[in-house]
Amino acid sequence: MTAIQGYALANQAKGKHLITTAIEHHSVLHTMAYLEERFGFSVTYLTPKDGQNITAQQVKEALRPDTILVSTMFANNETGDLLPIQEIGALLADHQAVFHVDAVQAVGKVPLHPQELGIDFLSASAHKFHGPKGVGFLYSAPLHFDALLHGGEQEDKRRASTENLIGIAAMAEALEDSLSDVGTKTKHIEKLRQTFLNELTIPYQENRLGQGLPHVLNLGFLGANNNTLLTRLDLAGFCVSTGSACTAGTVDPSHVLSAYYGSDSPRLTSSIRISFGDQNTLDEAKSLAQTINTILGD
């Protein structure tokens, strides 16, 4: 929100057109809607087409002379699908639009080098790599954007308020730890994922449009009610979700799966999202699969 809103408001003299995707986290989608409704920006929302994920070609076709910012996620938080970040970054090299990437799902899981990928702004959250909640970071190229919090000179006058030094130090330590031997940790997560799938005896459909990160798994069990399944898994001691954790408590179907398959698809009411971490064990993966087998086999 800081990068998107701050840059858009500071640079609207260059143009008022923004590009994002329909599968973004609500932190991006709601910020875009706010800029549309309150400041008259025009936003193009790209959607998956023909069973394929968002492409750089779609971004190219949506670009206009007055486009000033493109915002996409590195990997989708509900399905793990990877977006073509390097291709989009290369595409924008000769355009005035800056590139913001929501890398919350990827930071700490894969090595990321913003300059090599053509990224101008990159946002991350500590709790996704075992750091404390309530702290994150924004990588920024040397670009001007408006401060949204006023009252001090902190962060090069870009964000007033006292820094949470303990949280920041803990985040840095957690990130360093997460990136140590990241290859071995990724292999472990891939093994967790495959072990879980091998143990399932209930038919399922994987909700994924292409290559993705291994730690996010979105499965549809046709004929099942995902809210009932979610409740029974919770009672059994397993924490899964039907979409983003930030939409917990709502009855709305996943906007990501709606963009993938259409608003009337049965996958919207039969799918759950499972997240694996490097601290999970193979026994836990097996136990989860066996519990789902029992619940849906009743």
N, C-alpha and C positions, 0 to 999 in steps of 0.2 A: 504494500500500500504506500509506504514512504517513497519508494522509487517511482512507481507508476504515477501517483497523484502529484508528487512533488515535481517530477520532470514535466508532466503534461501542463501543469499550471504555469511553470516557469518558461515554457517554450511554445506556448500556444500561438505566438505571433508567427511562428514558422508553419503552422497548420494545426488543425483540430481533428485529425483522423488518427485513430488507433486501431490496431489489429490484435486480436487474441483468439482463443479457441473456446468452443462450447464445453470442453471437458476440463477446464481449469478448476482449481480449488476456488471456493467461494470468496476467499480473501482477495482474489483477482477479479472474479466476476462481479462482486458487489462494488468494488472500487470503480470498475469500468462503468457500471450502471449509475453510480453516483456522479461521475464525470459527465455522463450523457444527460442526466436529469437536471443537474444543478449548474453546469457550465456549458452546455450545448455542444459537447464533443460528439463526433460520429464514430461509432465502434463497429468494426466488422468482426463477426464471430464465425470462425471456421469450424466446420463439422466434418467428421469422418464420412467418406463416400465409398460406395461399392465394396463394403467390407474391408476397407483399408484405413489405416491411421492417417492423421494429418500429414500432409506432404509440404515440402518446400515450394513445390509448384503452386499450391494453393496460396501460399504467402505471396509469391511473385505476382499472381493474378490479382490479388487484393491490394497490392501496393498502389498508392497514388502519390502525386507530387506533394500533397499536403499531409502525408503520413509522417508522424513524428516518433512513434513508438510501436514496437511489436513485443508482445509478452506471451511466452509459452512456457509450459512446465518442461523440465528435463525428462521426467517420467511421471506417468499418471499415478496419483495416490490411491486409486481404487483398483486398477488393473495391472499396474507395473509397466504398461506400454511405454516404450521409449519414443521420443519425438526426434525429428532430424535436426538436432541443434546445430551441428557443424555446417550442414547445408544451408540452414537459414542464416547463420552468422556470415557465411561467405556471400550469400545473396545480398545482405544488407551493407556489405563493405562499400558499395558504390552508391548508397542511398543515404539521405539525411536521417532516416529513422534509426533510433537506438534500439538495442535488443536487451530486454529484461527476461531472465530465466528464473523461474521458481524451481530451485534445485533441492527442495526440502527432502524429497524421497531419495535423492542420489548422494548428497554430501555425506561422507563417512562410509559410503558403500562402494564407491568407485573414485579413482583419482580424477580431479577436475581442474582444468587450467583455463580460466576464462579467456585470457588473451589468445590462446591457441584456437579457441572455439568461436571467437568473434563476439563474445558476450560483453556487454557494457555494464549491466547490473545483474547480480546474482544474489538471491536470498536463500537463507538456510535457517533451520531451527535446531537448537541443541538437543531437544528431547528425542529427536530421531536418531541420534548416534550416542545414546546413553548419557547425555548431558542433562543438566537441570531444566525443568520447565520454566517458561517465562523469559528465556534469553535466546538470542539468535544473532545473526550478523548479516550485513548487506555489503557485498563487494561492489565497488563503484569505480568506473573509469573516471578520469578527471573531467567530469561534466557538471554543469550547474543545474541544481534543482531546488525548488522552494522548500524551506523548512516548514514542517507542519506543526511542530511543537515549538513554542516560543517562550523565551524567558532566560536564556543563557547563551554562552558562547561555545558550549560543548560540541564535540564531533565536527570541528571546522565550521561551526555555525549552521550545521545541517539538521541537528536534532537536539534541542535543549532537554534537560533533565539529568539528574545525577546518575552517573554510570553505576551499574550493579557489578562492582569489581569482583566480588566473590563468584557471582554467576558467570562472568566473563572468563575468569581464570579456570573455573570448573569446565566450562564449555571448551576452552582451548585444550585442556588436558584430555577431555573425553574424545575430542576430534583426533588428537594425535594418537590416542590409543586405538580408536576405530580404524585408522588408516595404517596401523602397524600390521604387517602380514595380511593385508586385505585380500590377497589372492587365496590364502588358506581359508579365511573366514567365508569368502564367497563360495568356495567348493563345499564347505560344510553346509551352508544354507541351501545350495543346490541339492545336496544329498538329503537334507530334511524334506525338501519339497517333493523329491521323487519317492522317498520312503512313504510319505503321507499318501501320495497318489496311488502307489502300489498297494497300500493297505485298504483303499476304498473298494468296496464291493457294490456300492450303489452307483447306478449310472449318473454321469455328470457331464456338463458342458463347460469348458473353460472360456471365460469371457476375456479374450485377448485378440487384438487385431494384427499383431506382429511381434517383433523381438521385444523382450521386456526384461526388467530386473527380476531376479529369482525370488526375492524376499516377499513380494506381493503376489497373492494368488486369489483370483476371483472365480468362483465356481457357481454354476447354476444347477440345481437339482429339480428338474421339471416335475411339476405336480406337488412340490413341497411348498410350504408357506415359510418364507425366510424369517419372518418375525417370530413365529412359533419355534423354529429351529434355533434362532438366536437365543431365545429365552431358555430353552432346554439345555443348550450348551453352556449358558451362563450358570445355570443351576448345577451343572456338572463340573464347573470350575474352569471353563475355557472362555477366554476373551476374544471374540471375533466380532465382526460388524456387518451391517448390510450396505455400508457405503463409507463415506468419510466420517471419522470420529467427530468432526465439527458439526455434523448434522444429526448427532445423537439426540433422541427425544422428539424428532419429527416423524411424521408418517408419509412424507413425500418420497416417491421413488427416486432412485439414483439418477441424477441428471447426466452422469457419465454414460450409464447403460442406456438411457433414453437417447442420447446422441449416437450411440453405437448401433442400436437395434430398433429404435422407434419407441414412442411413448406407449404403444399397446403391446409390446413384446412381453410374453410370460416370463422372460428372464428377469424382469424388474422386480417381480414378487417372489422369485425362487432362488435368488443368488445371495451369496455371502462372501465377504472379503476376509481372507486369512493372511496374517503377517507373521513371517518367521524372522527370528533374530539369531545372531551367532551364539547367543547364550542358551538357546533352546537345545534340547537333546533329541536323539532319535526315538527314545521311548515316549517322549511327549508327542512327537509327530504321529507315532503309531497309535497312541492312546486317543488322540483327537479323531483320527480316521475311524477307529473302532467304535468310538462313541457316536459318530455320525451314522455309521452303519446300523447301530442299534436303534437310534432314534428314528431314522427314516425307514428302517426295516420293520417297525412295529406294525 
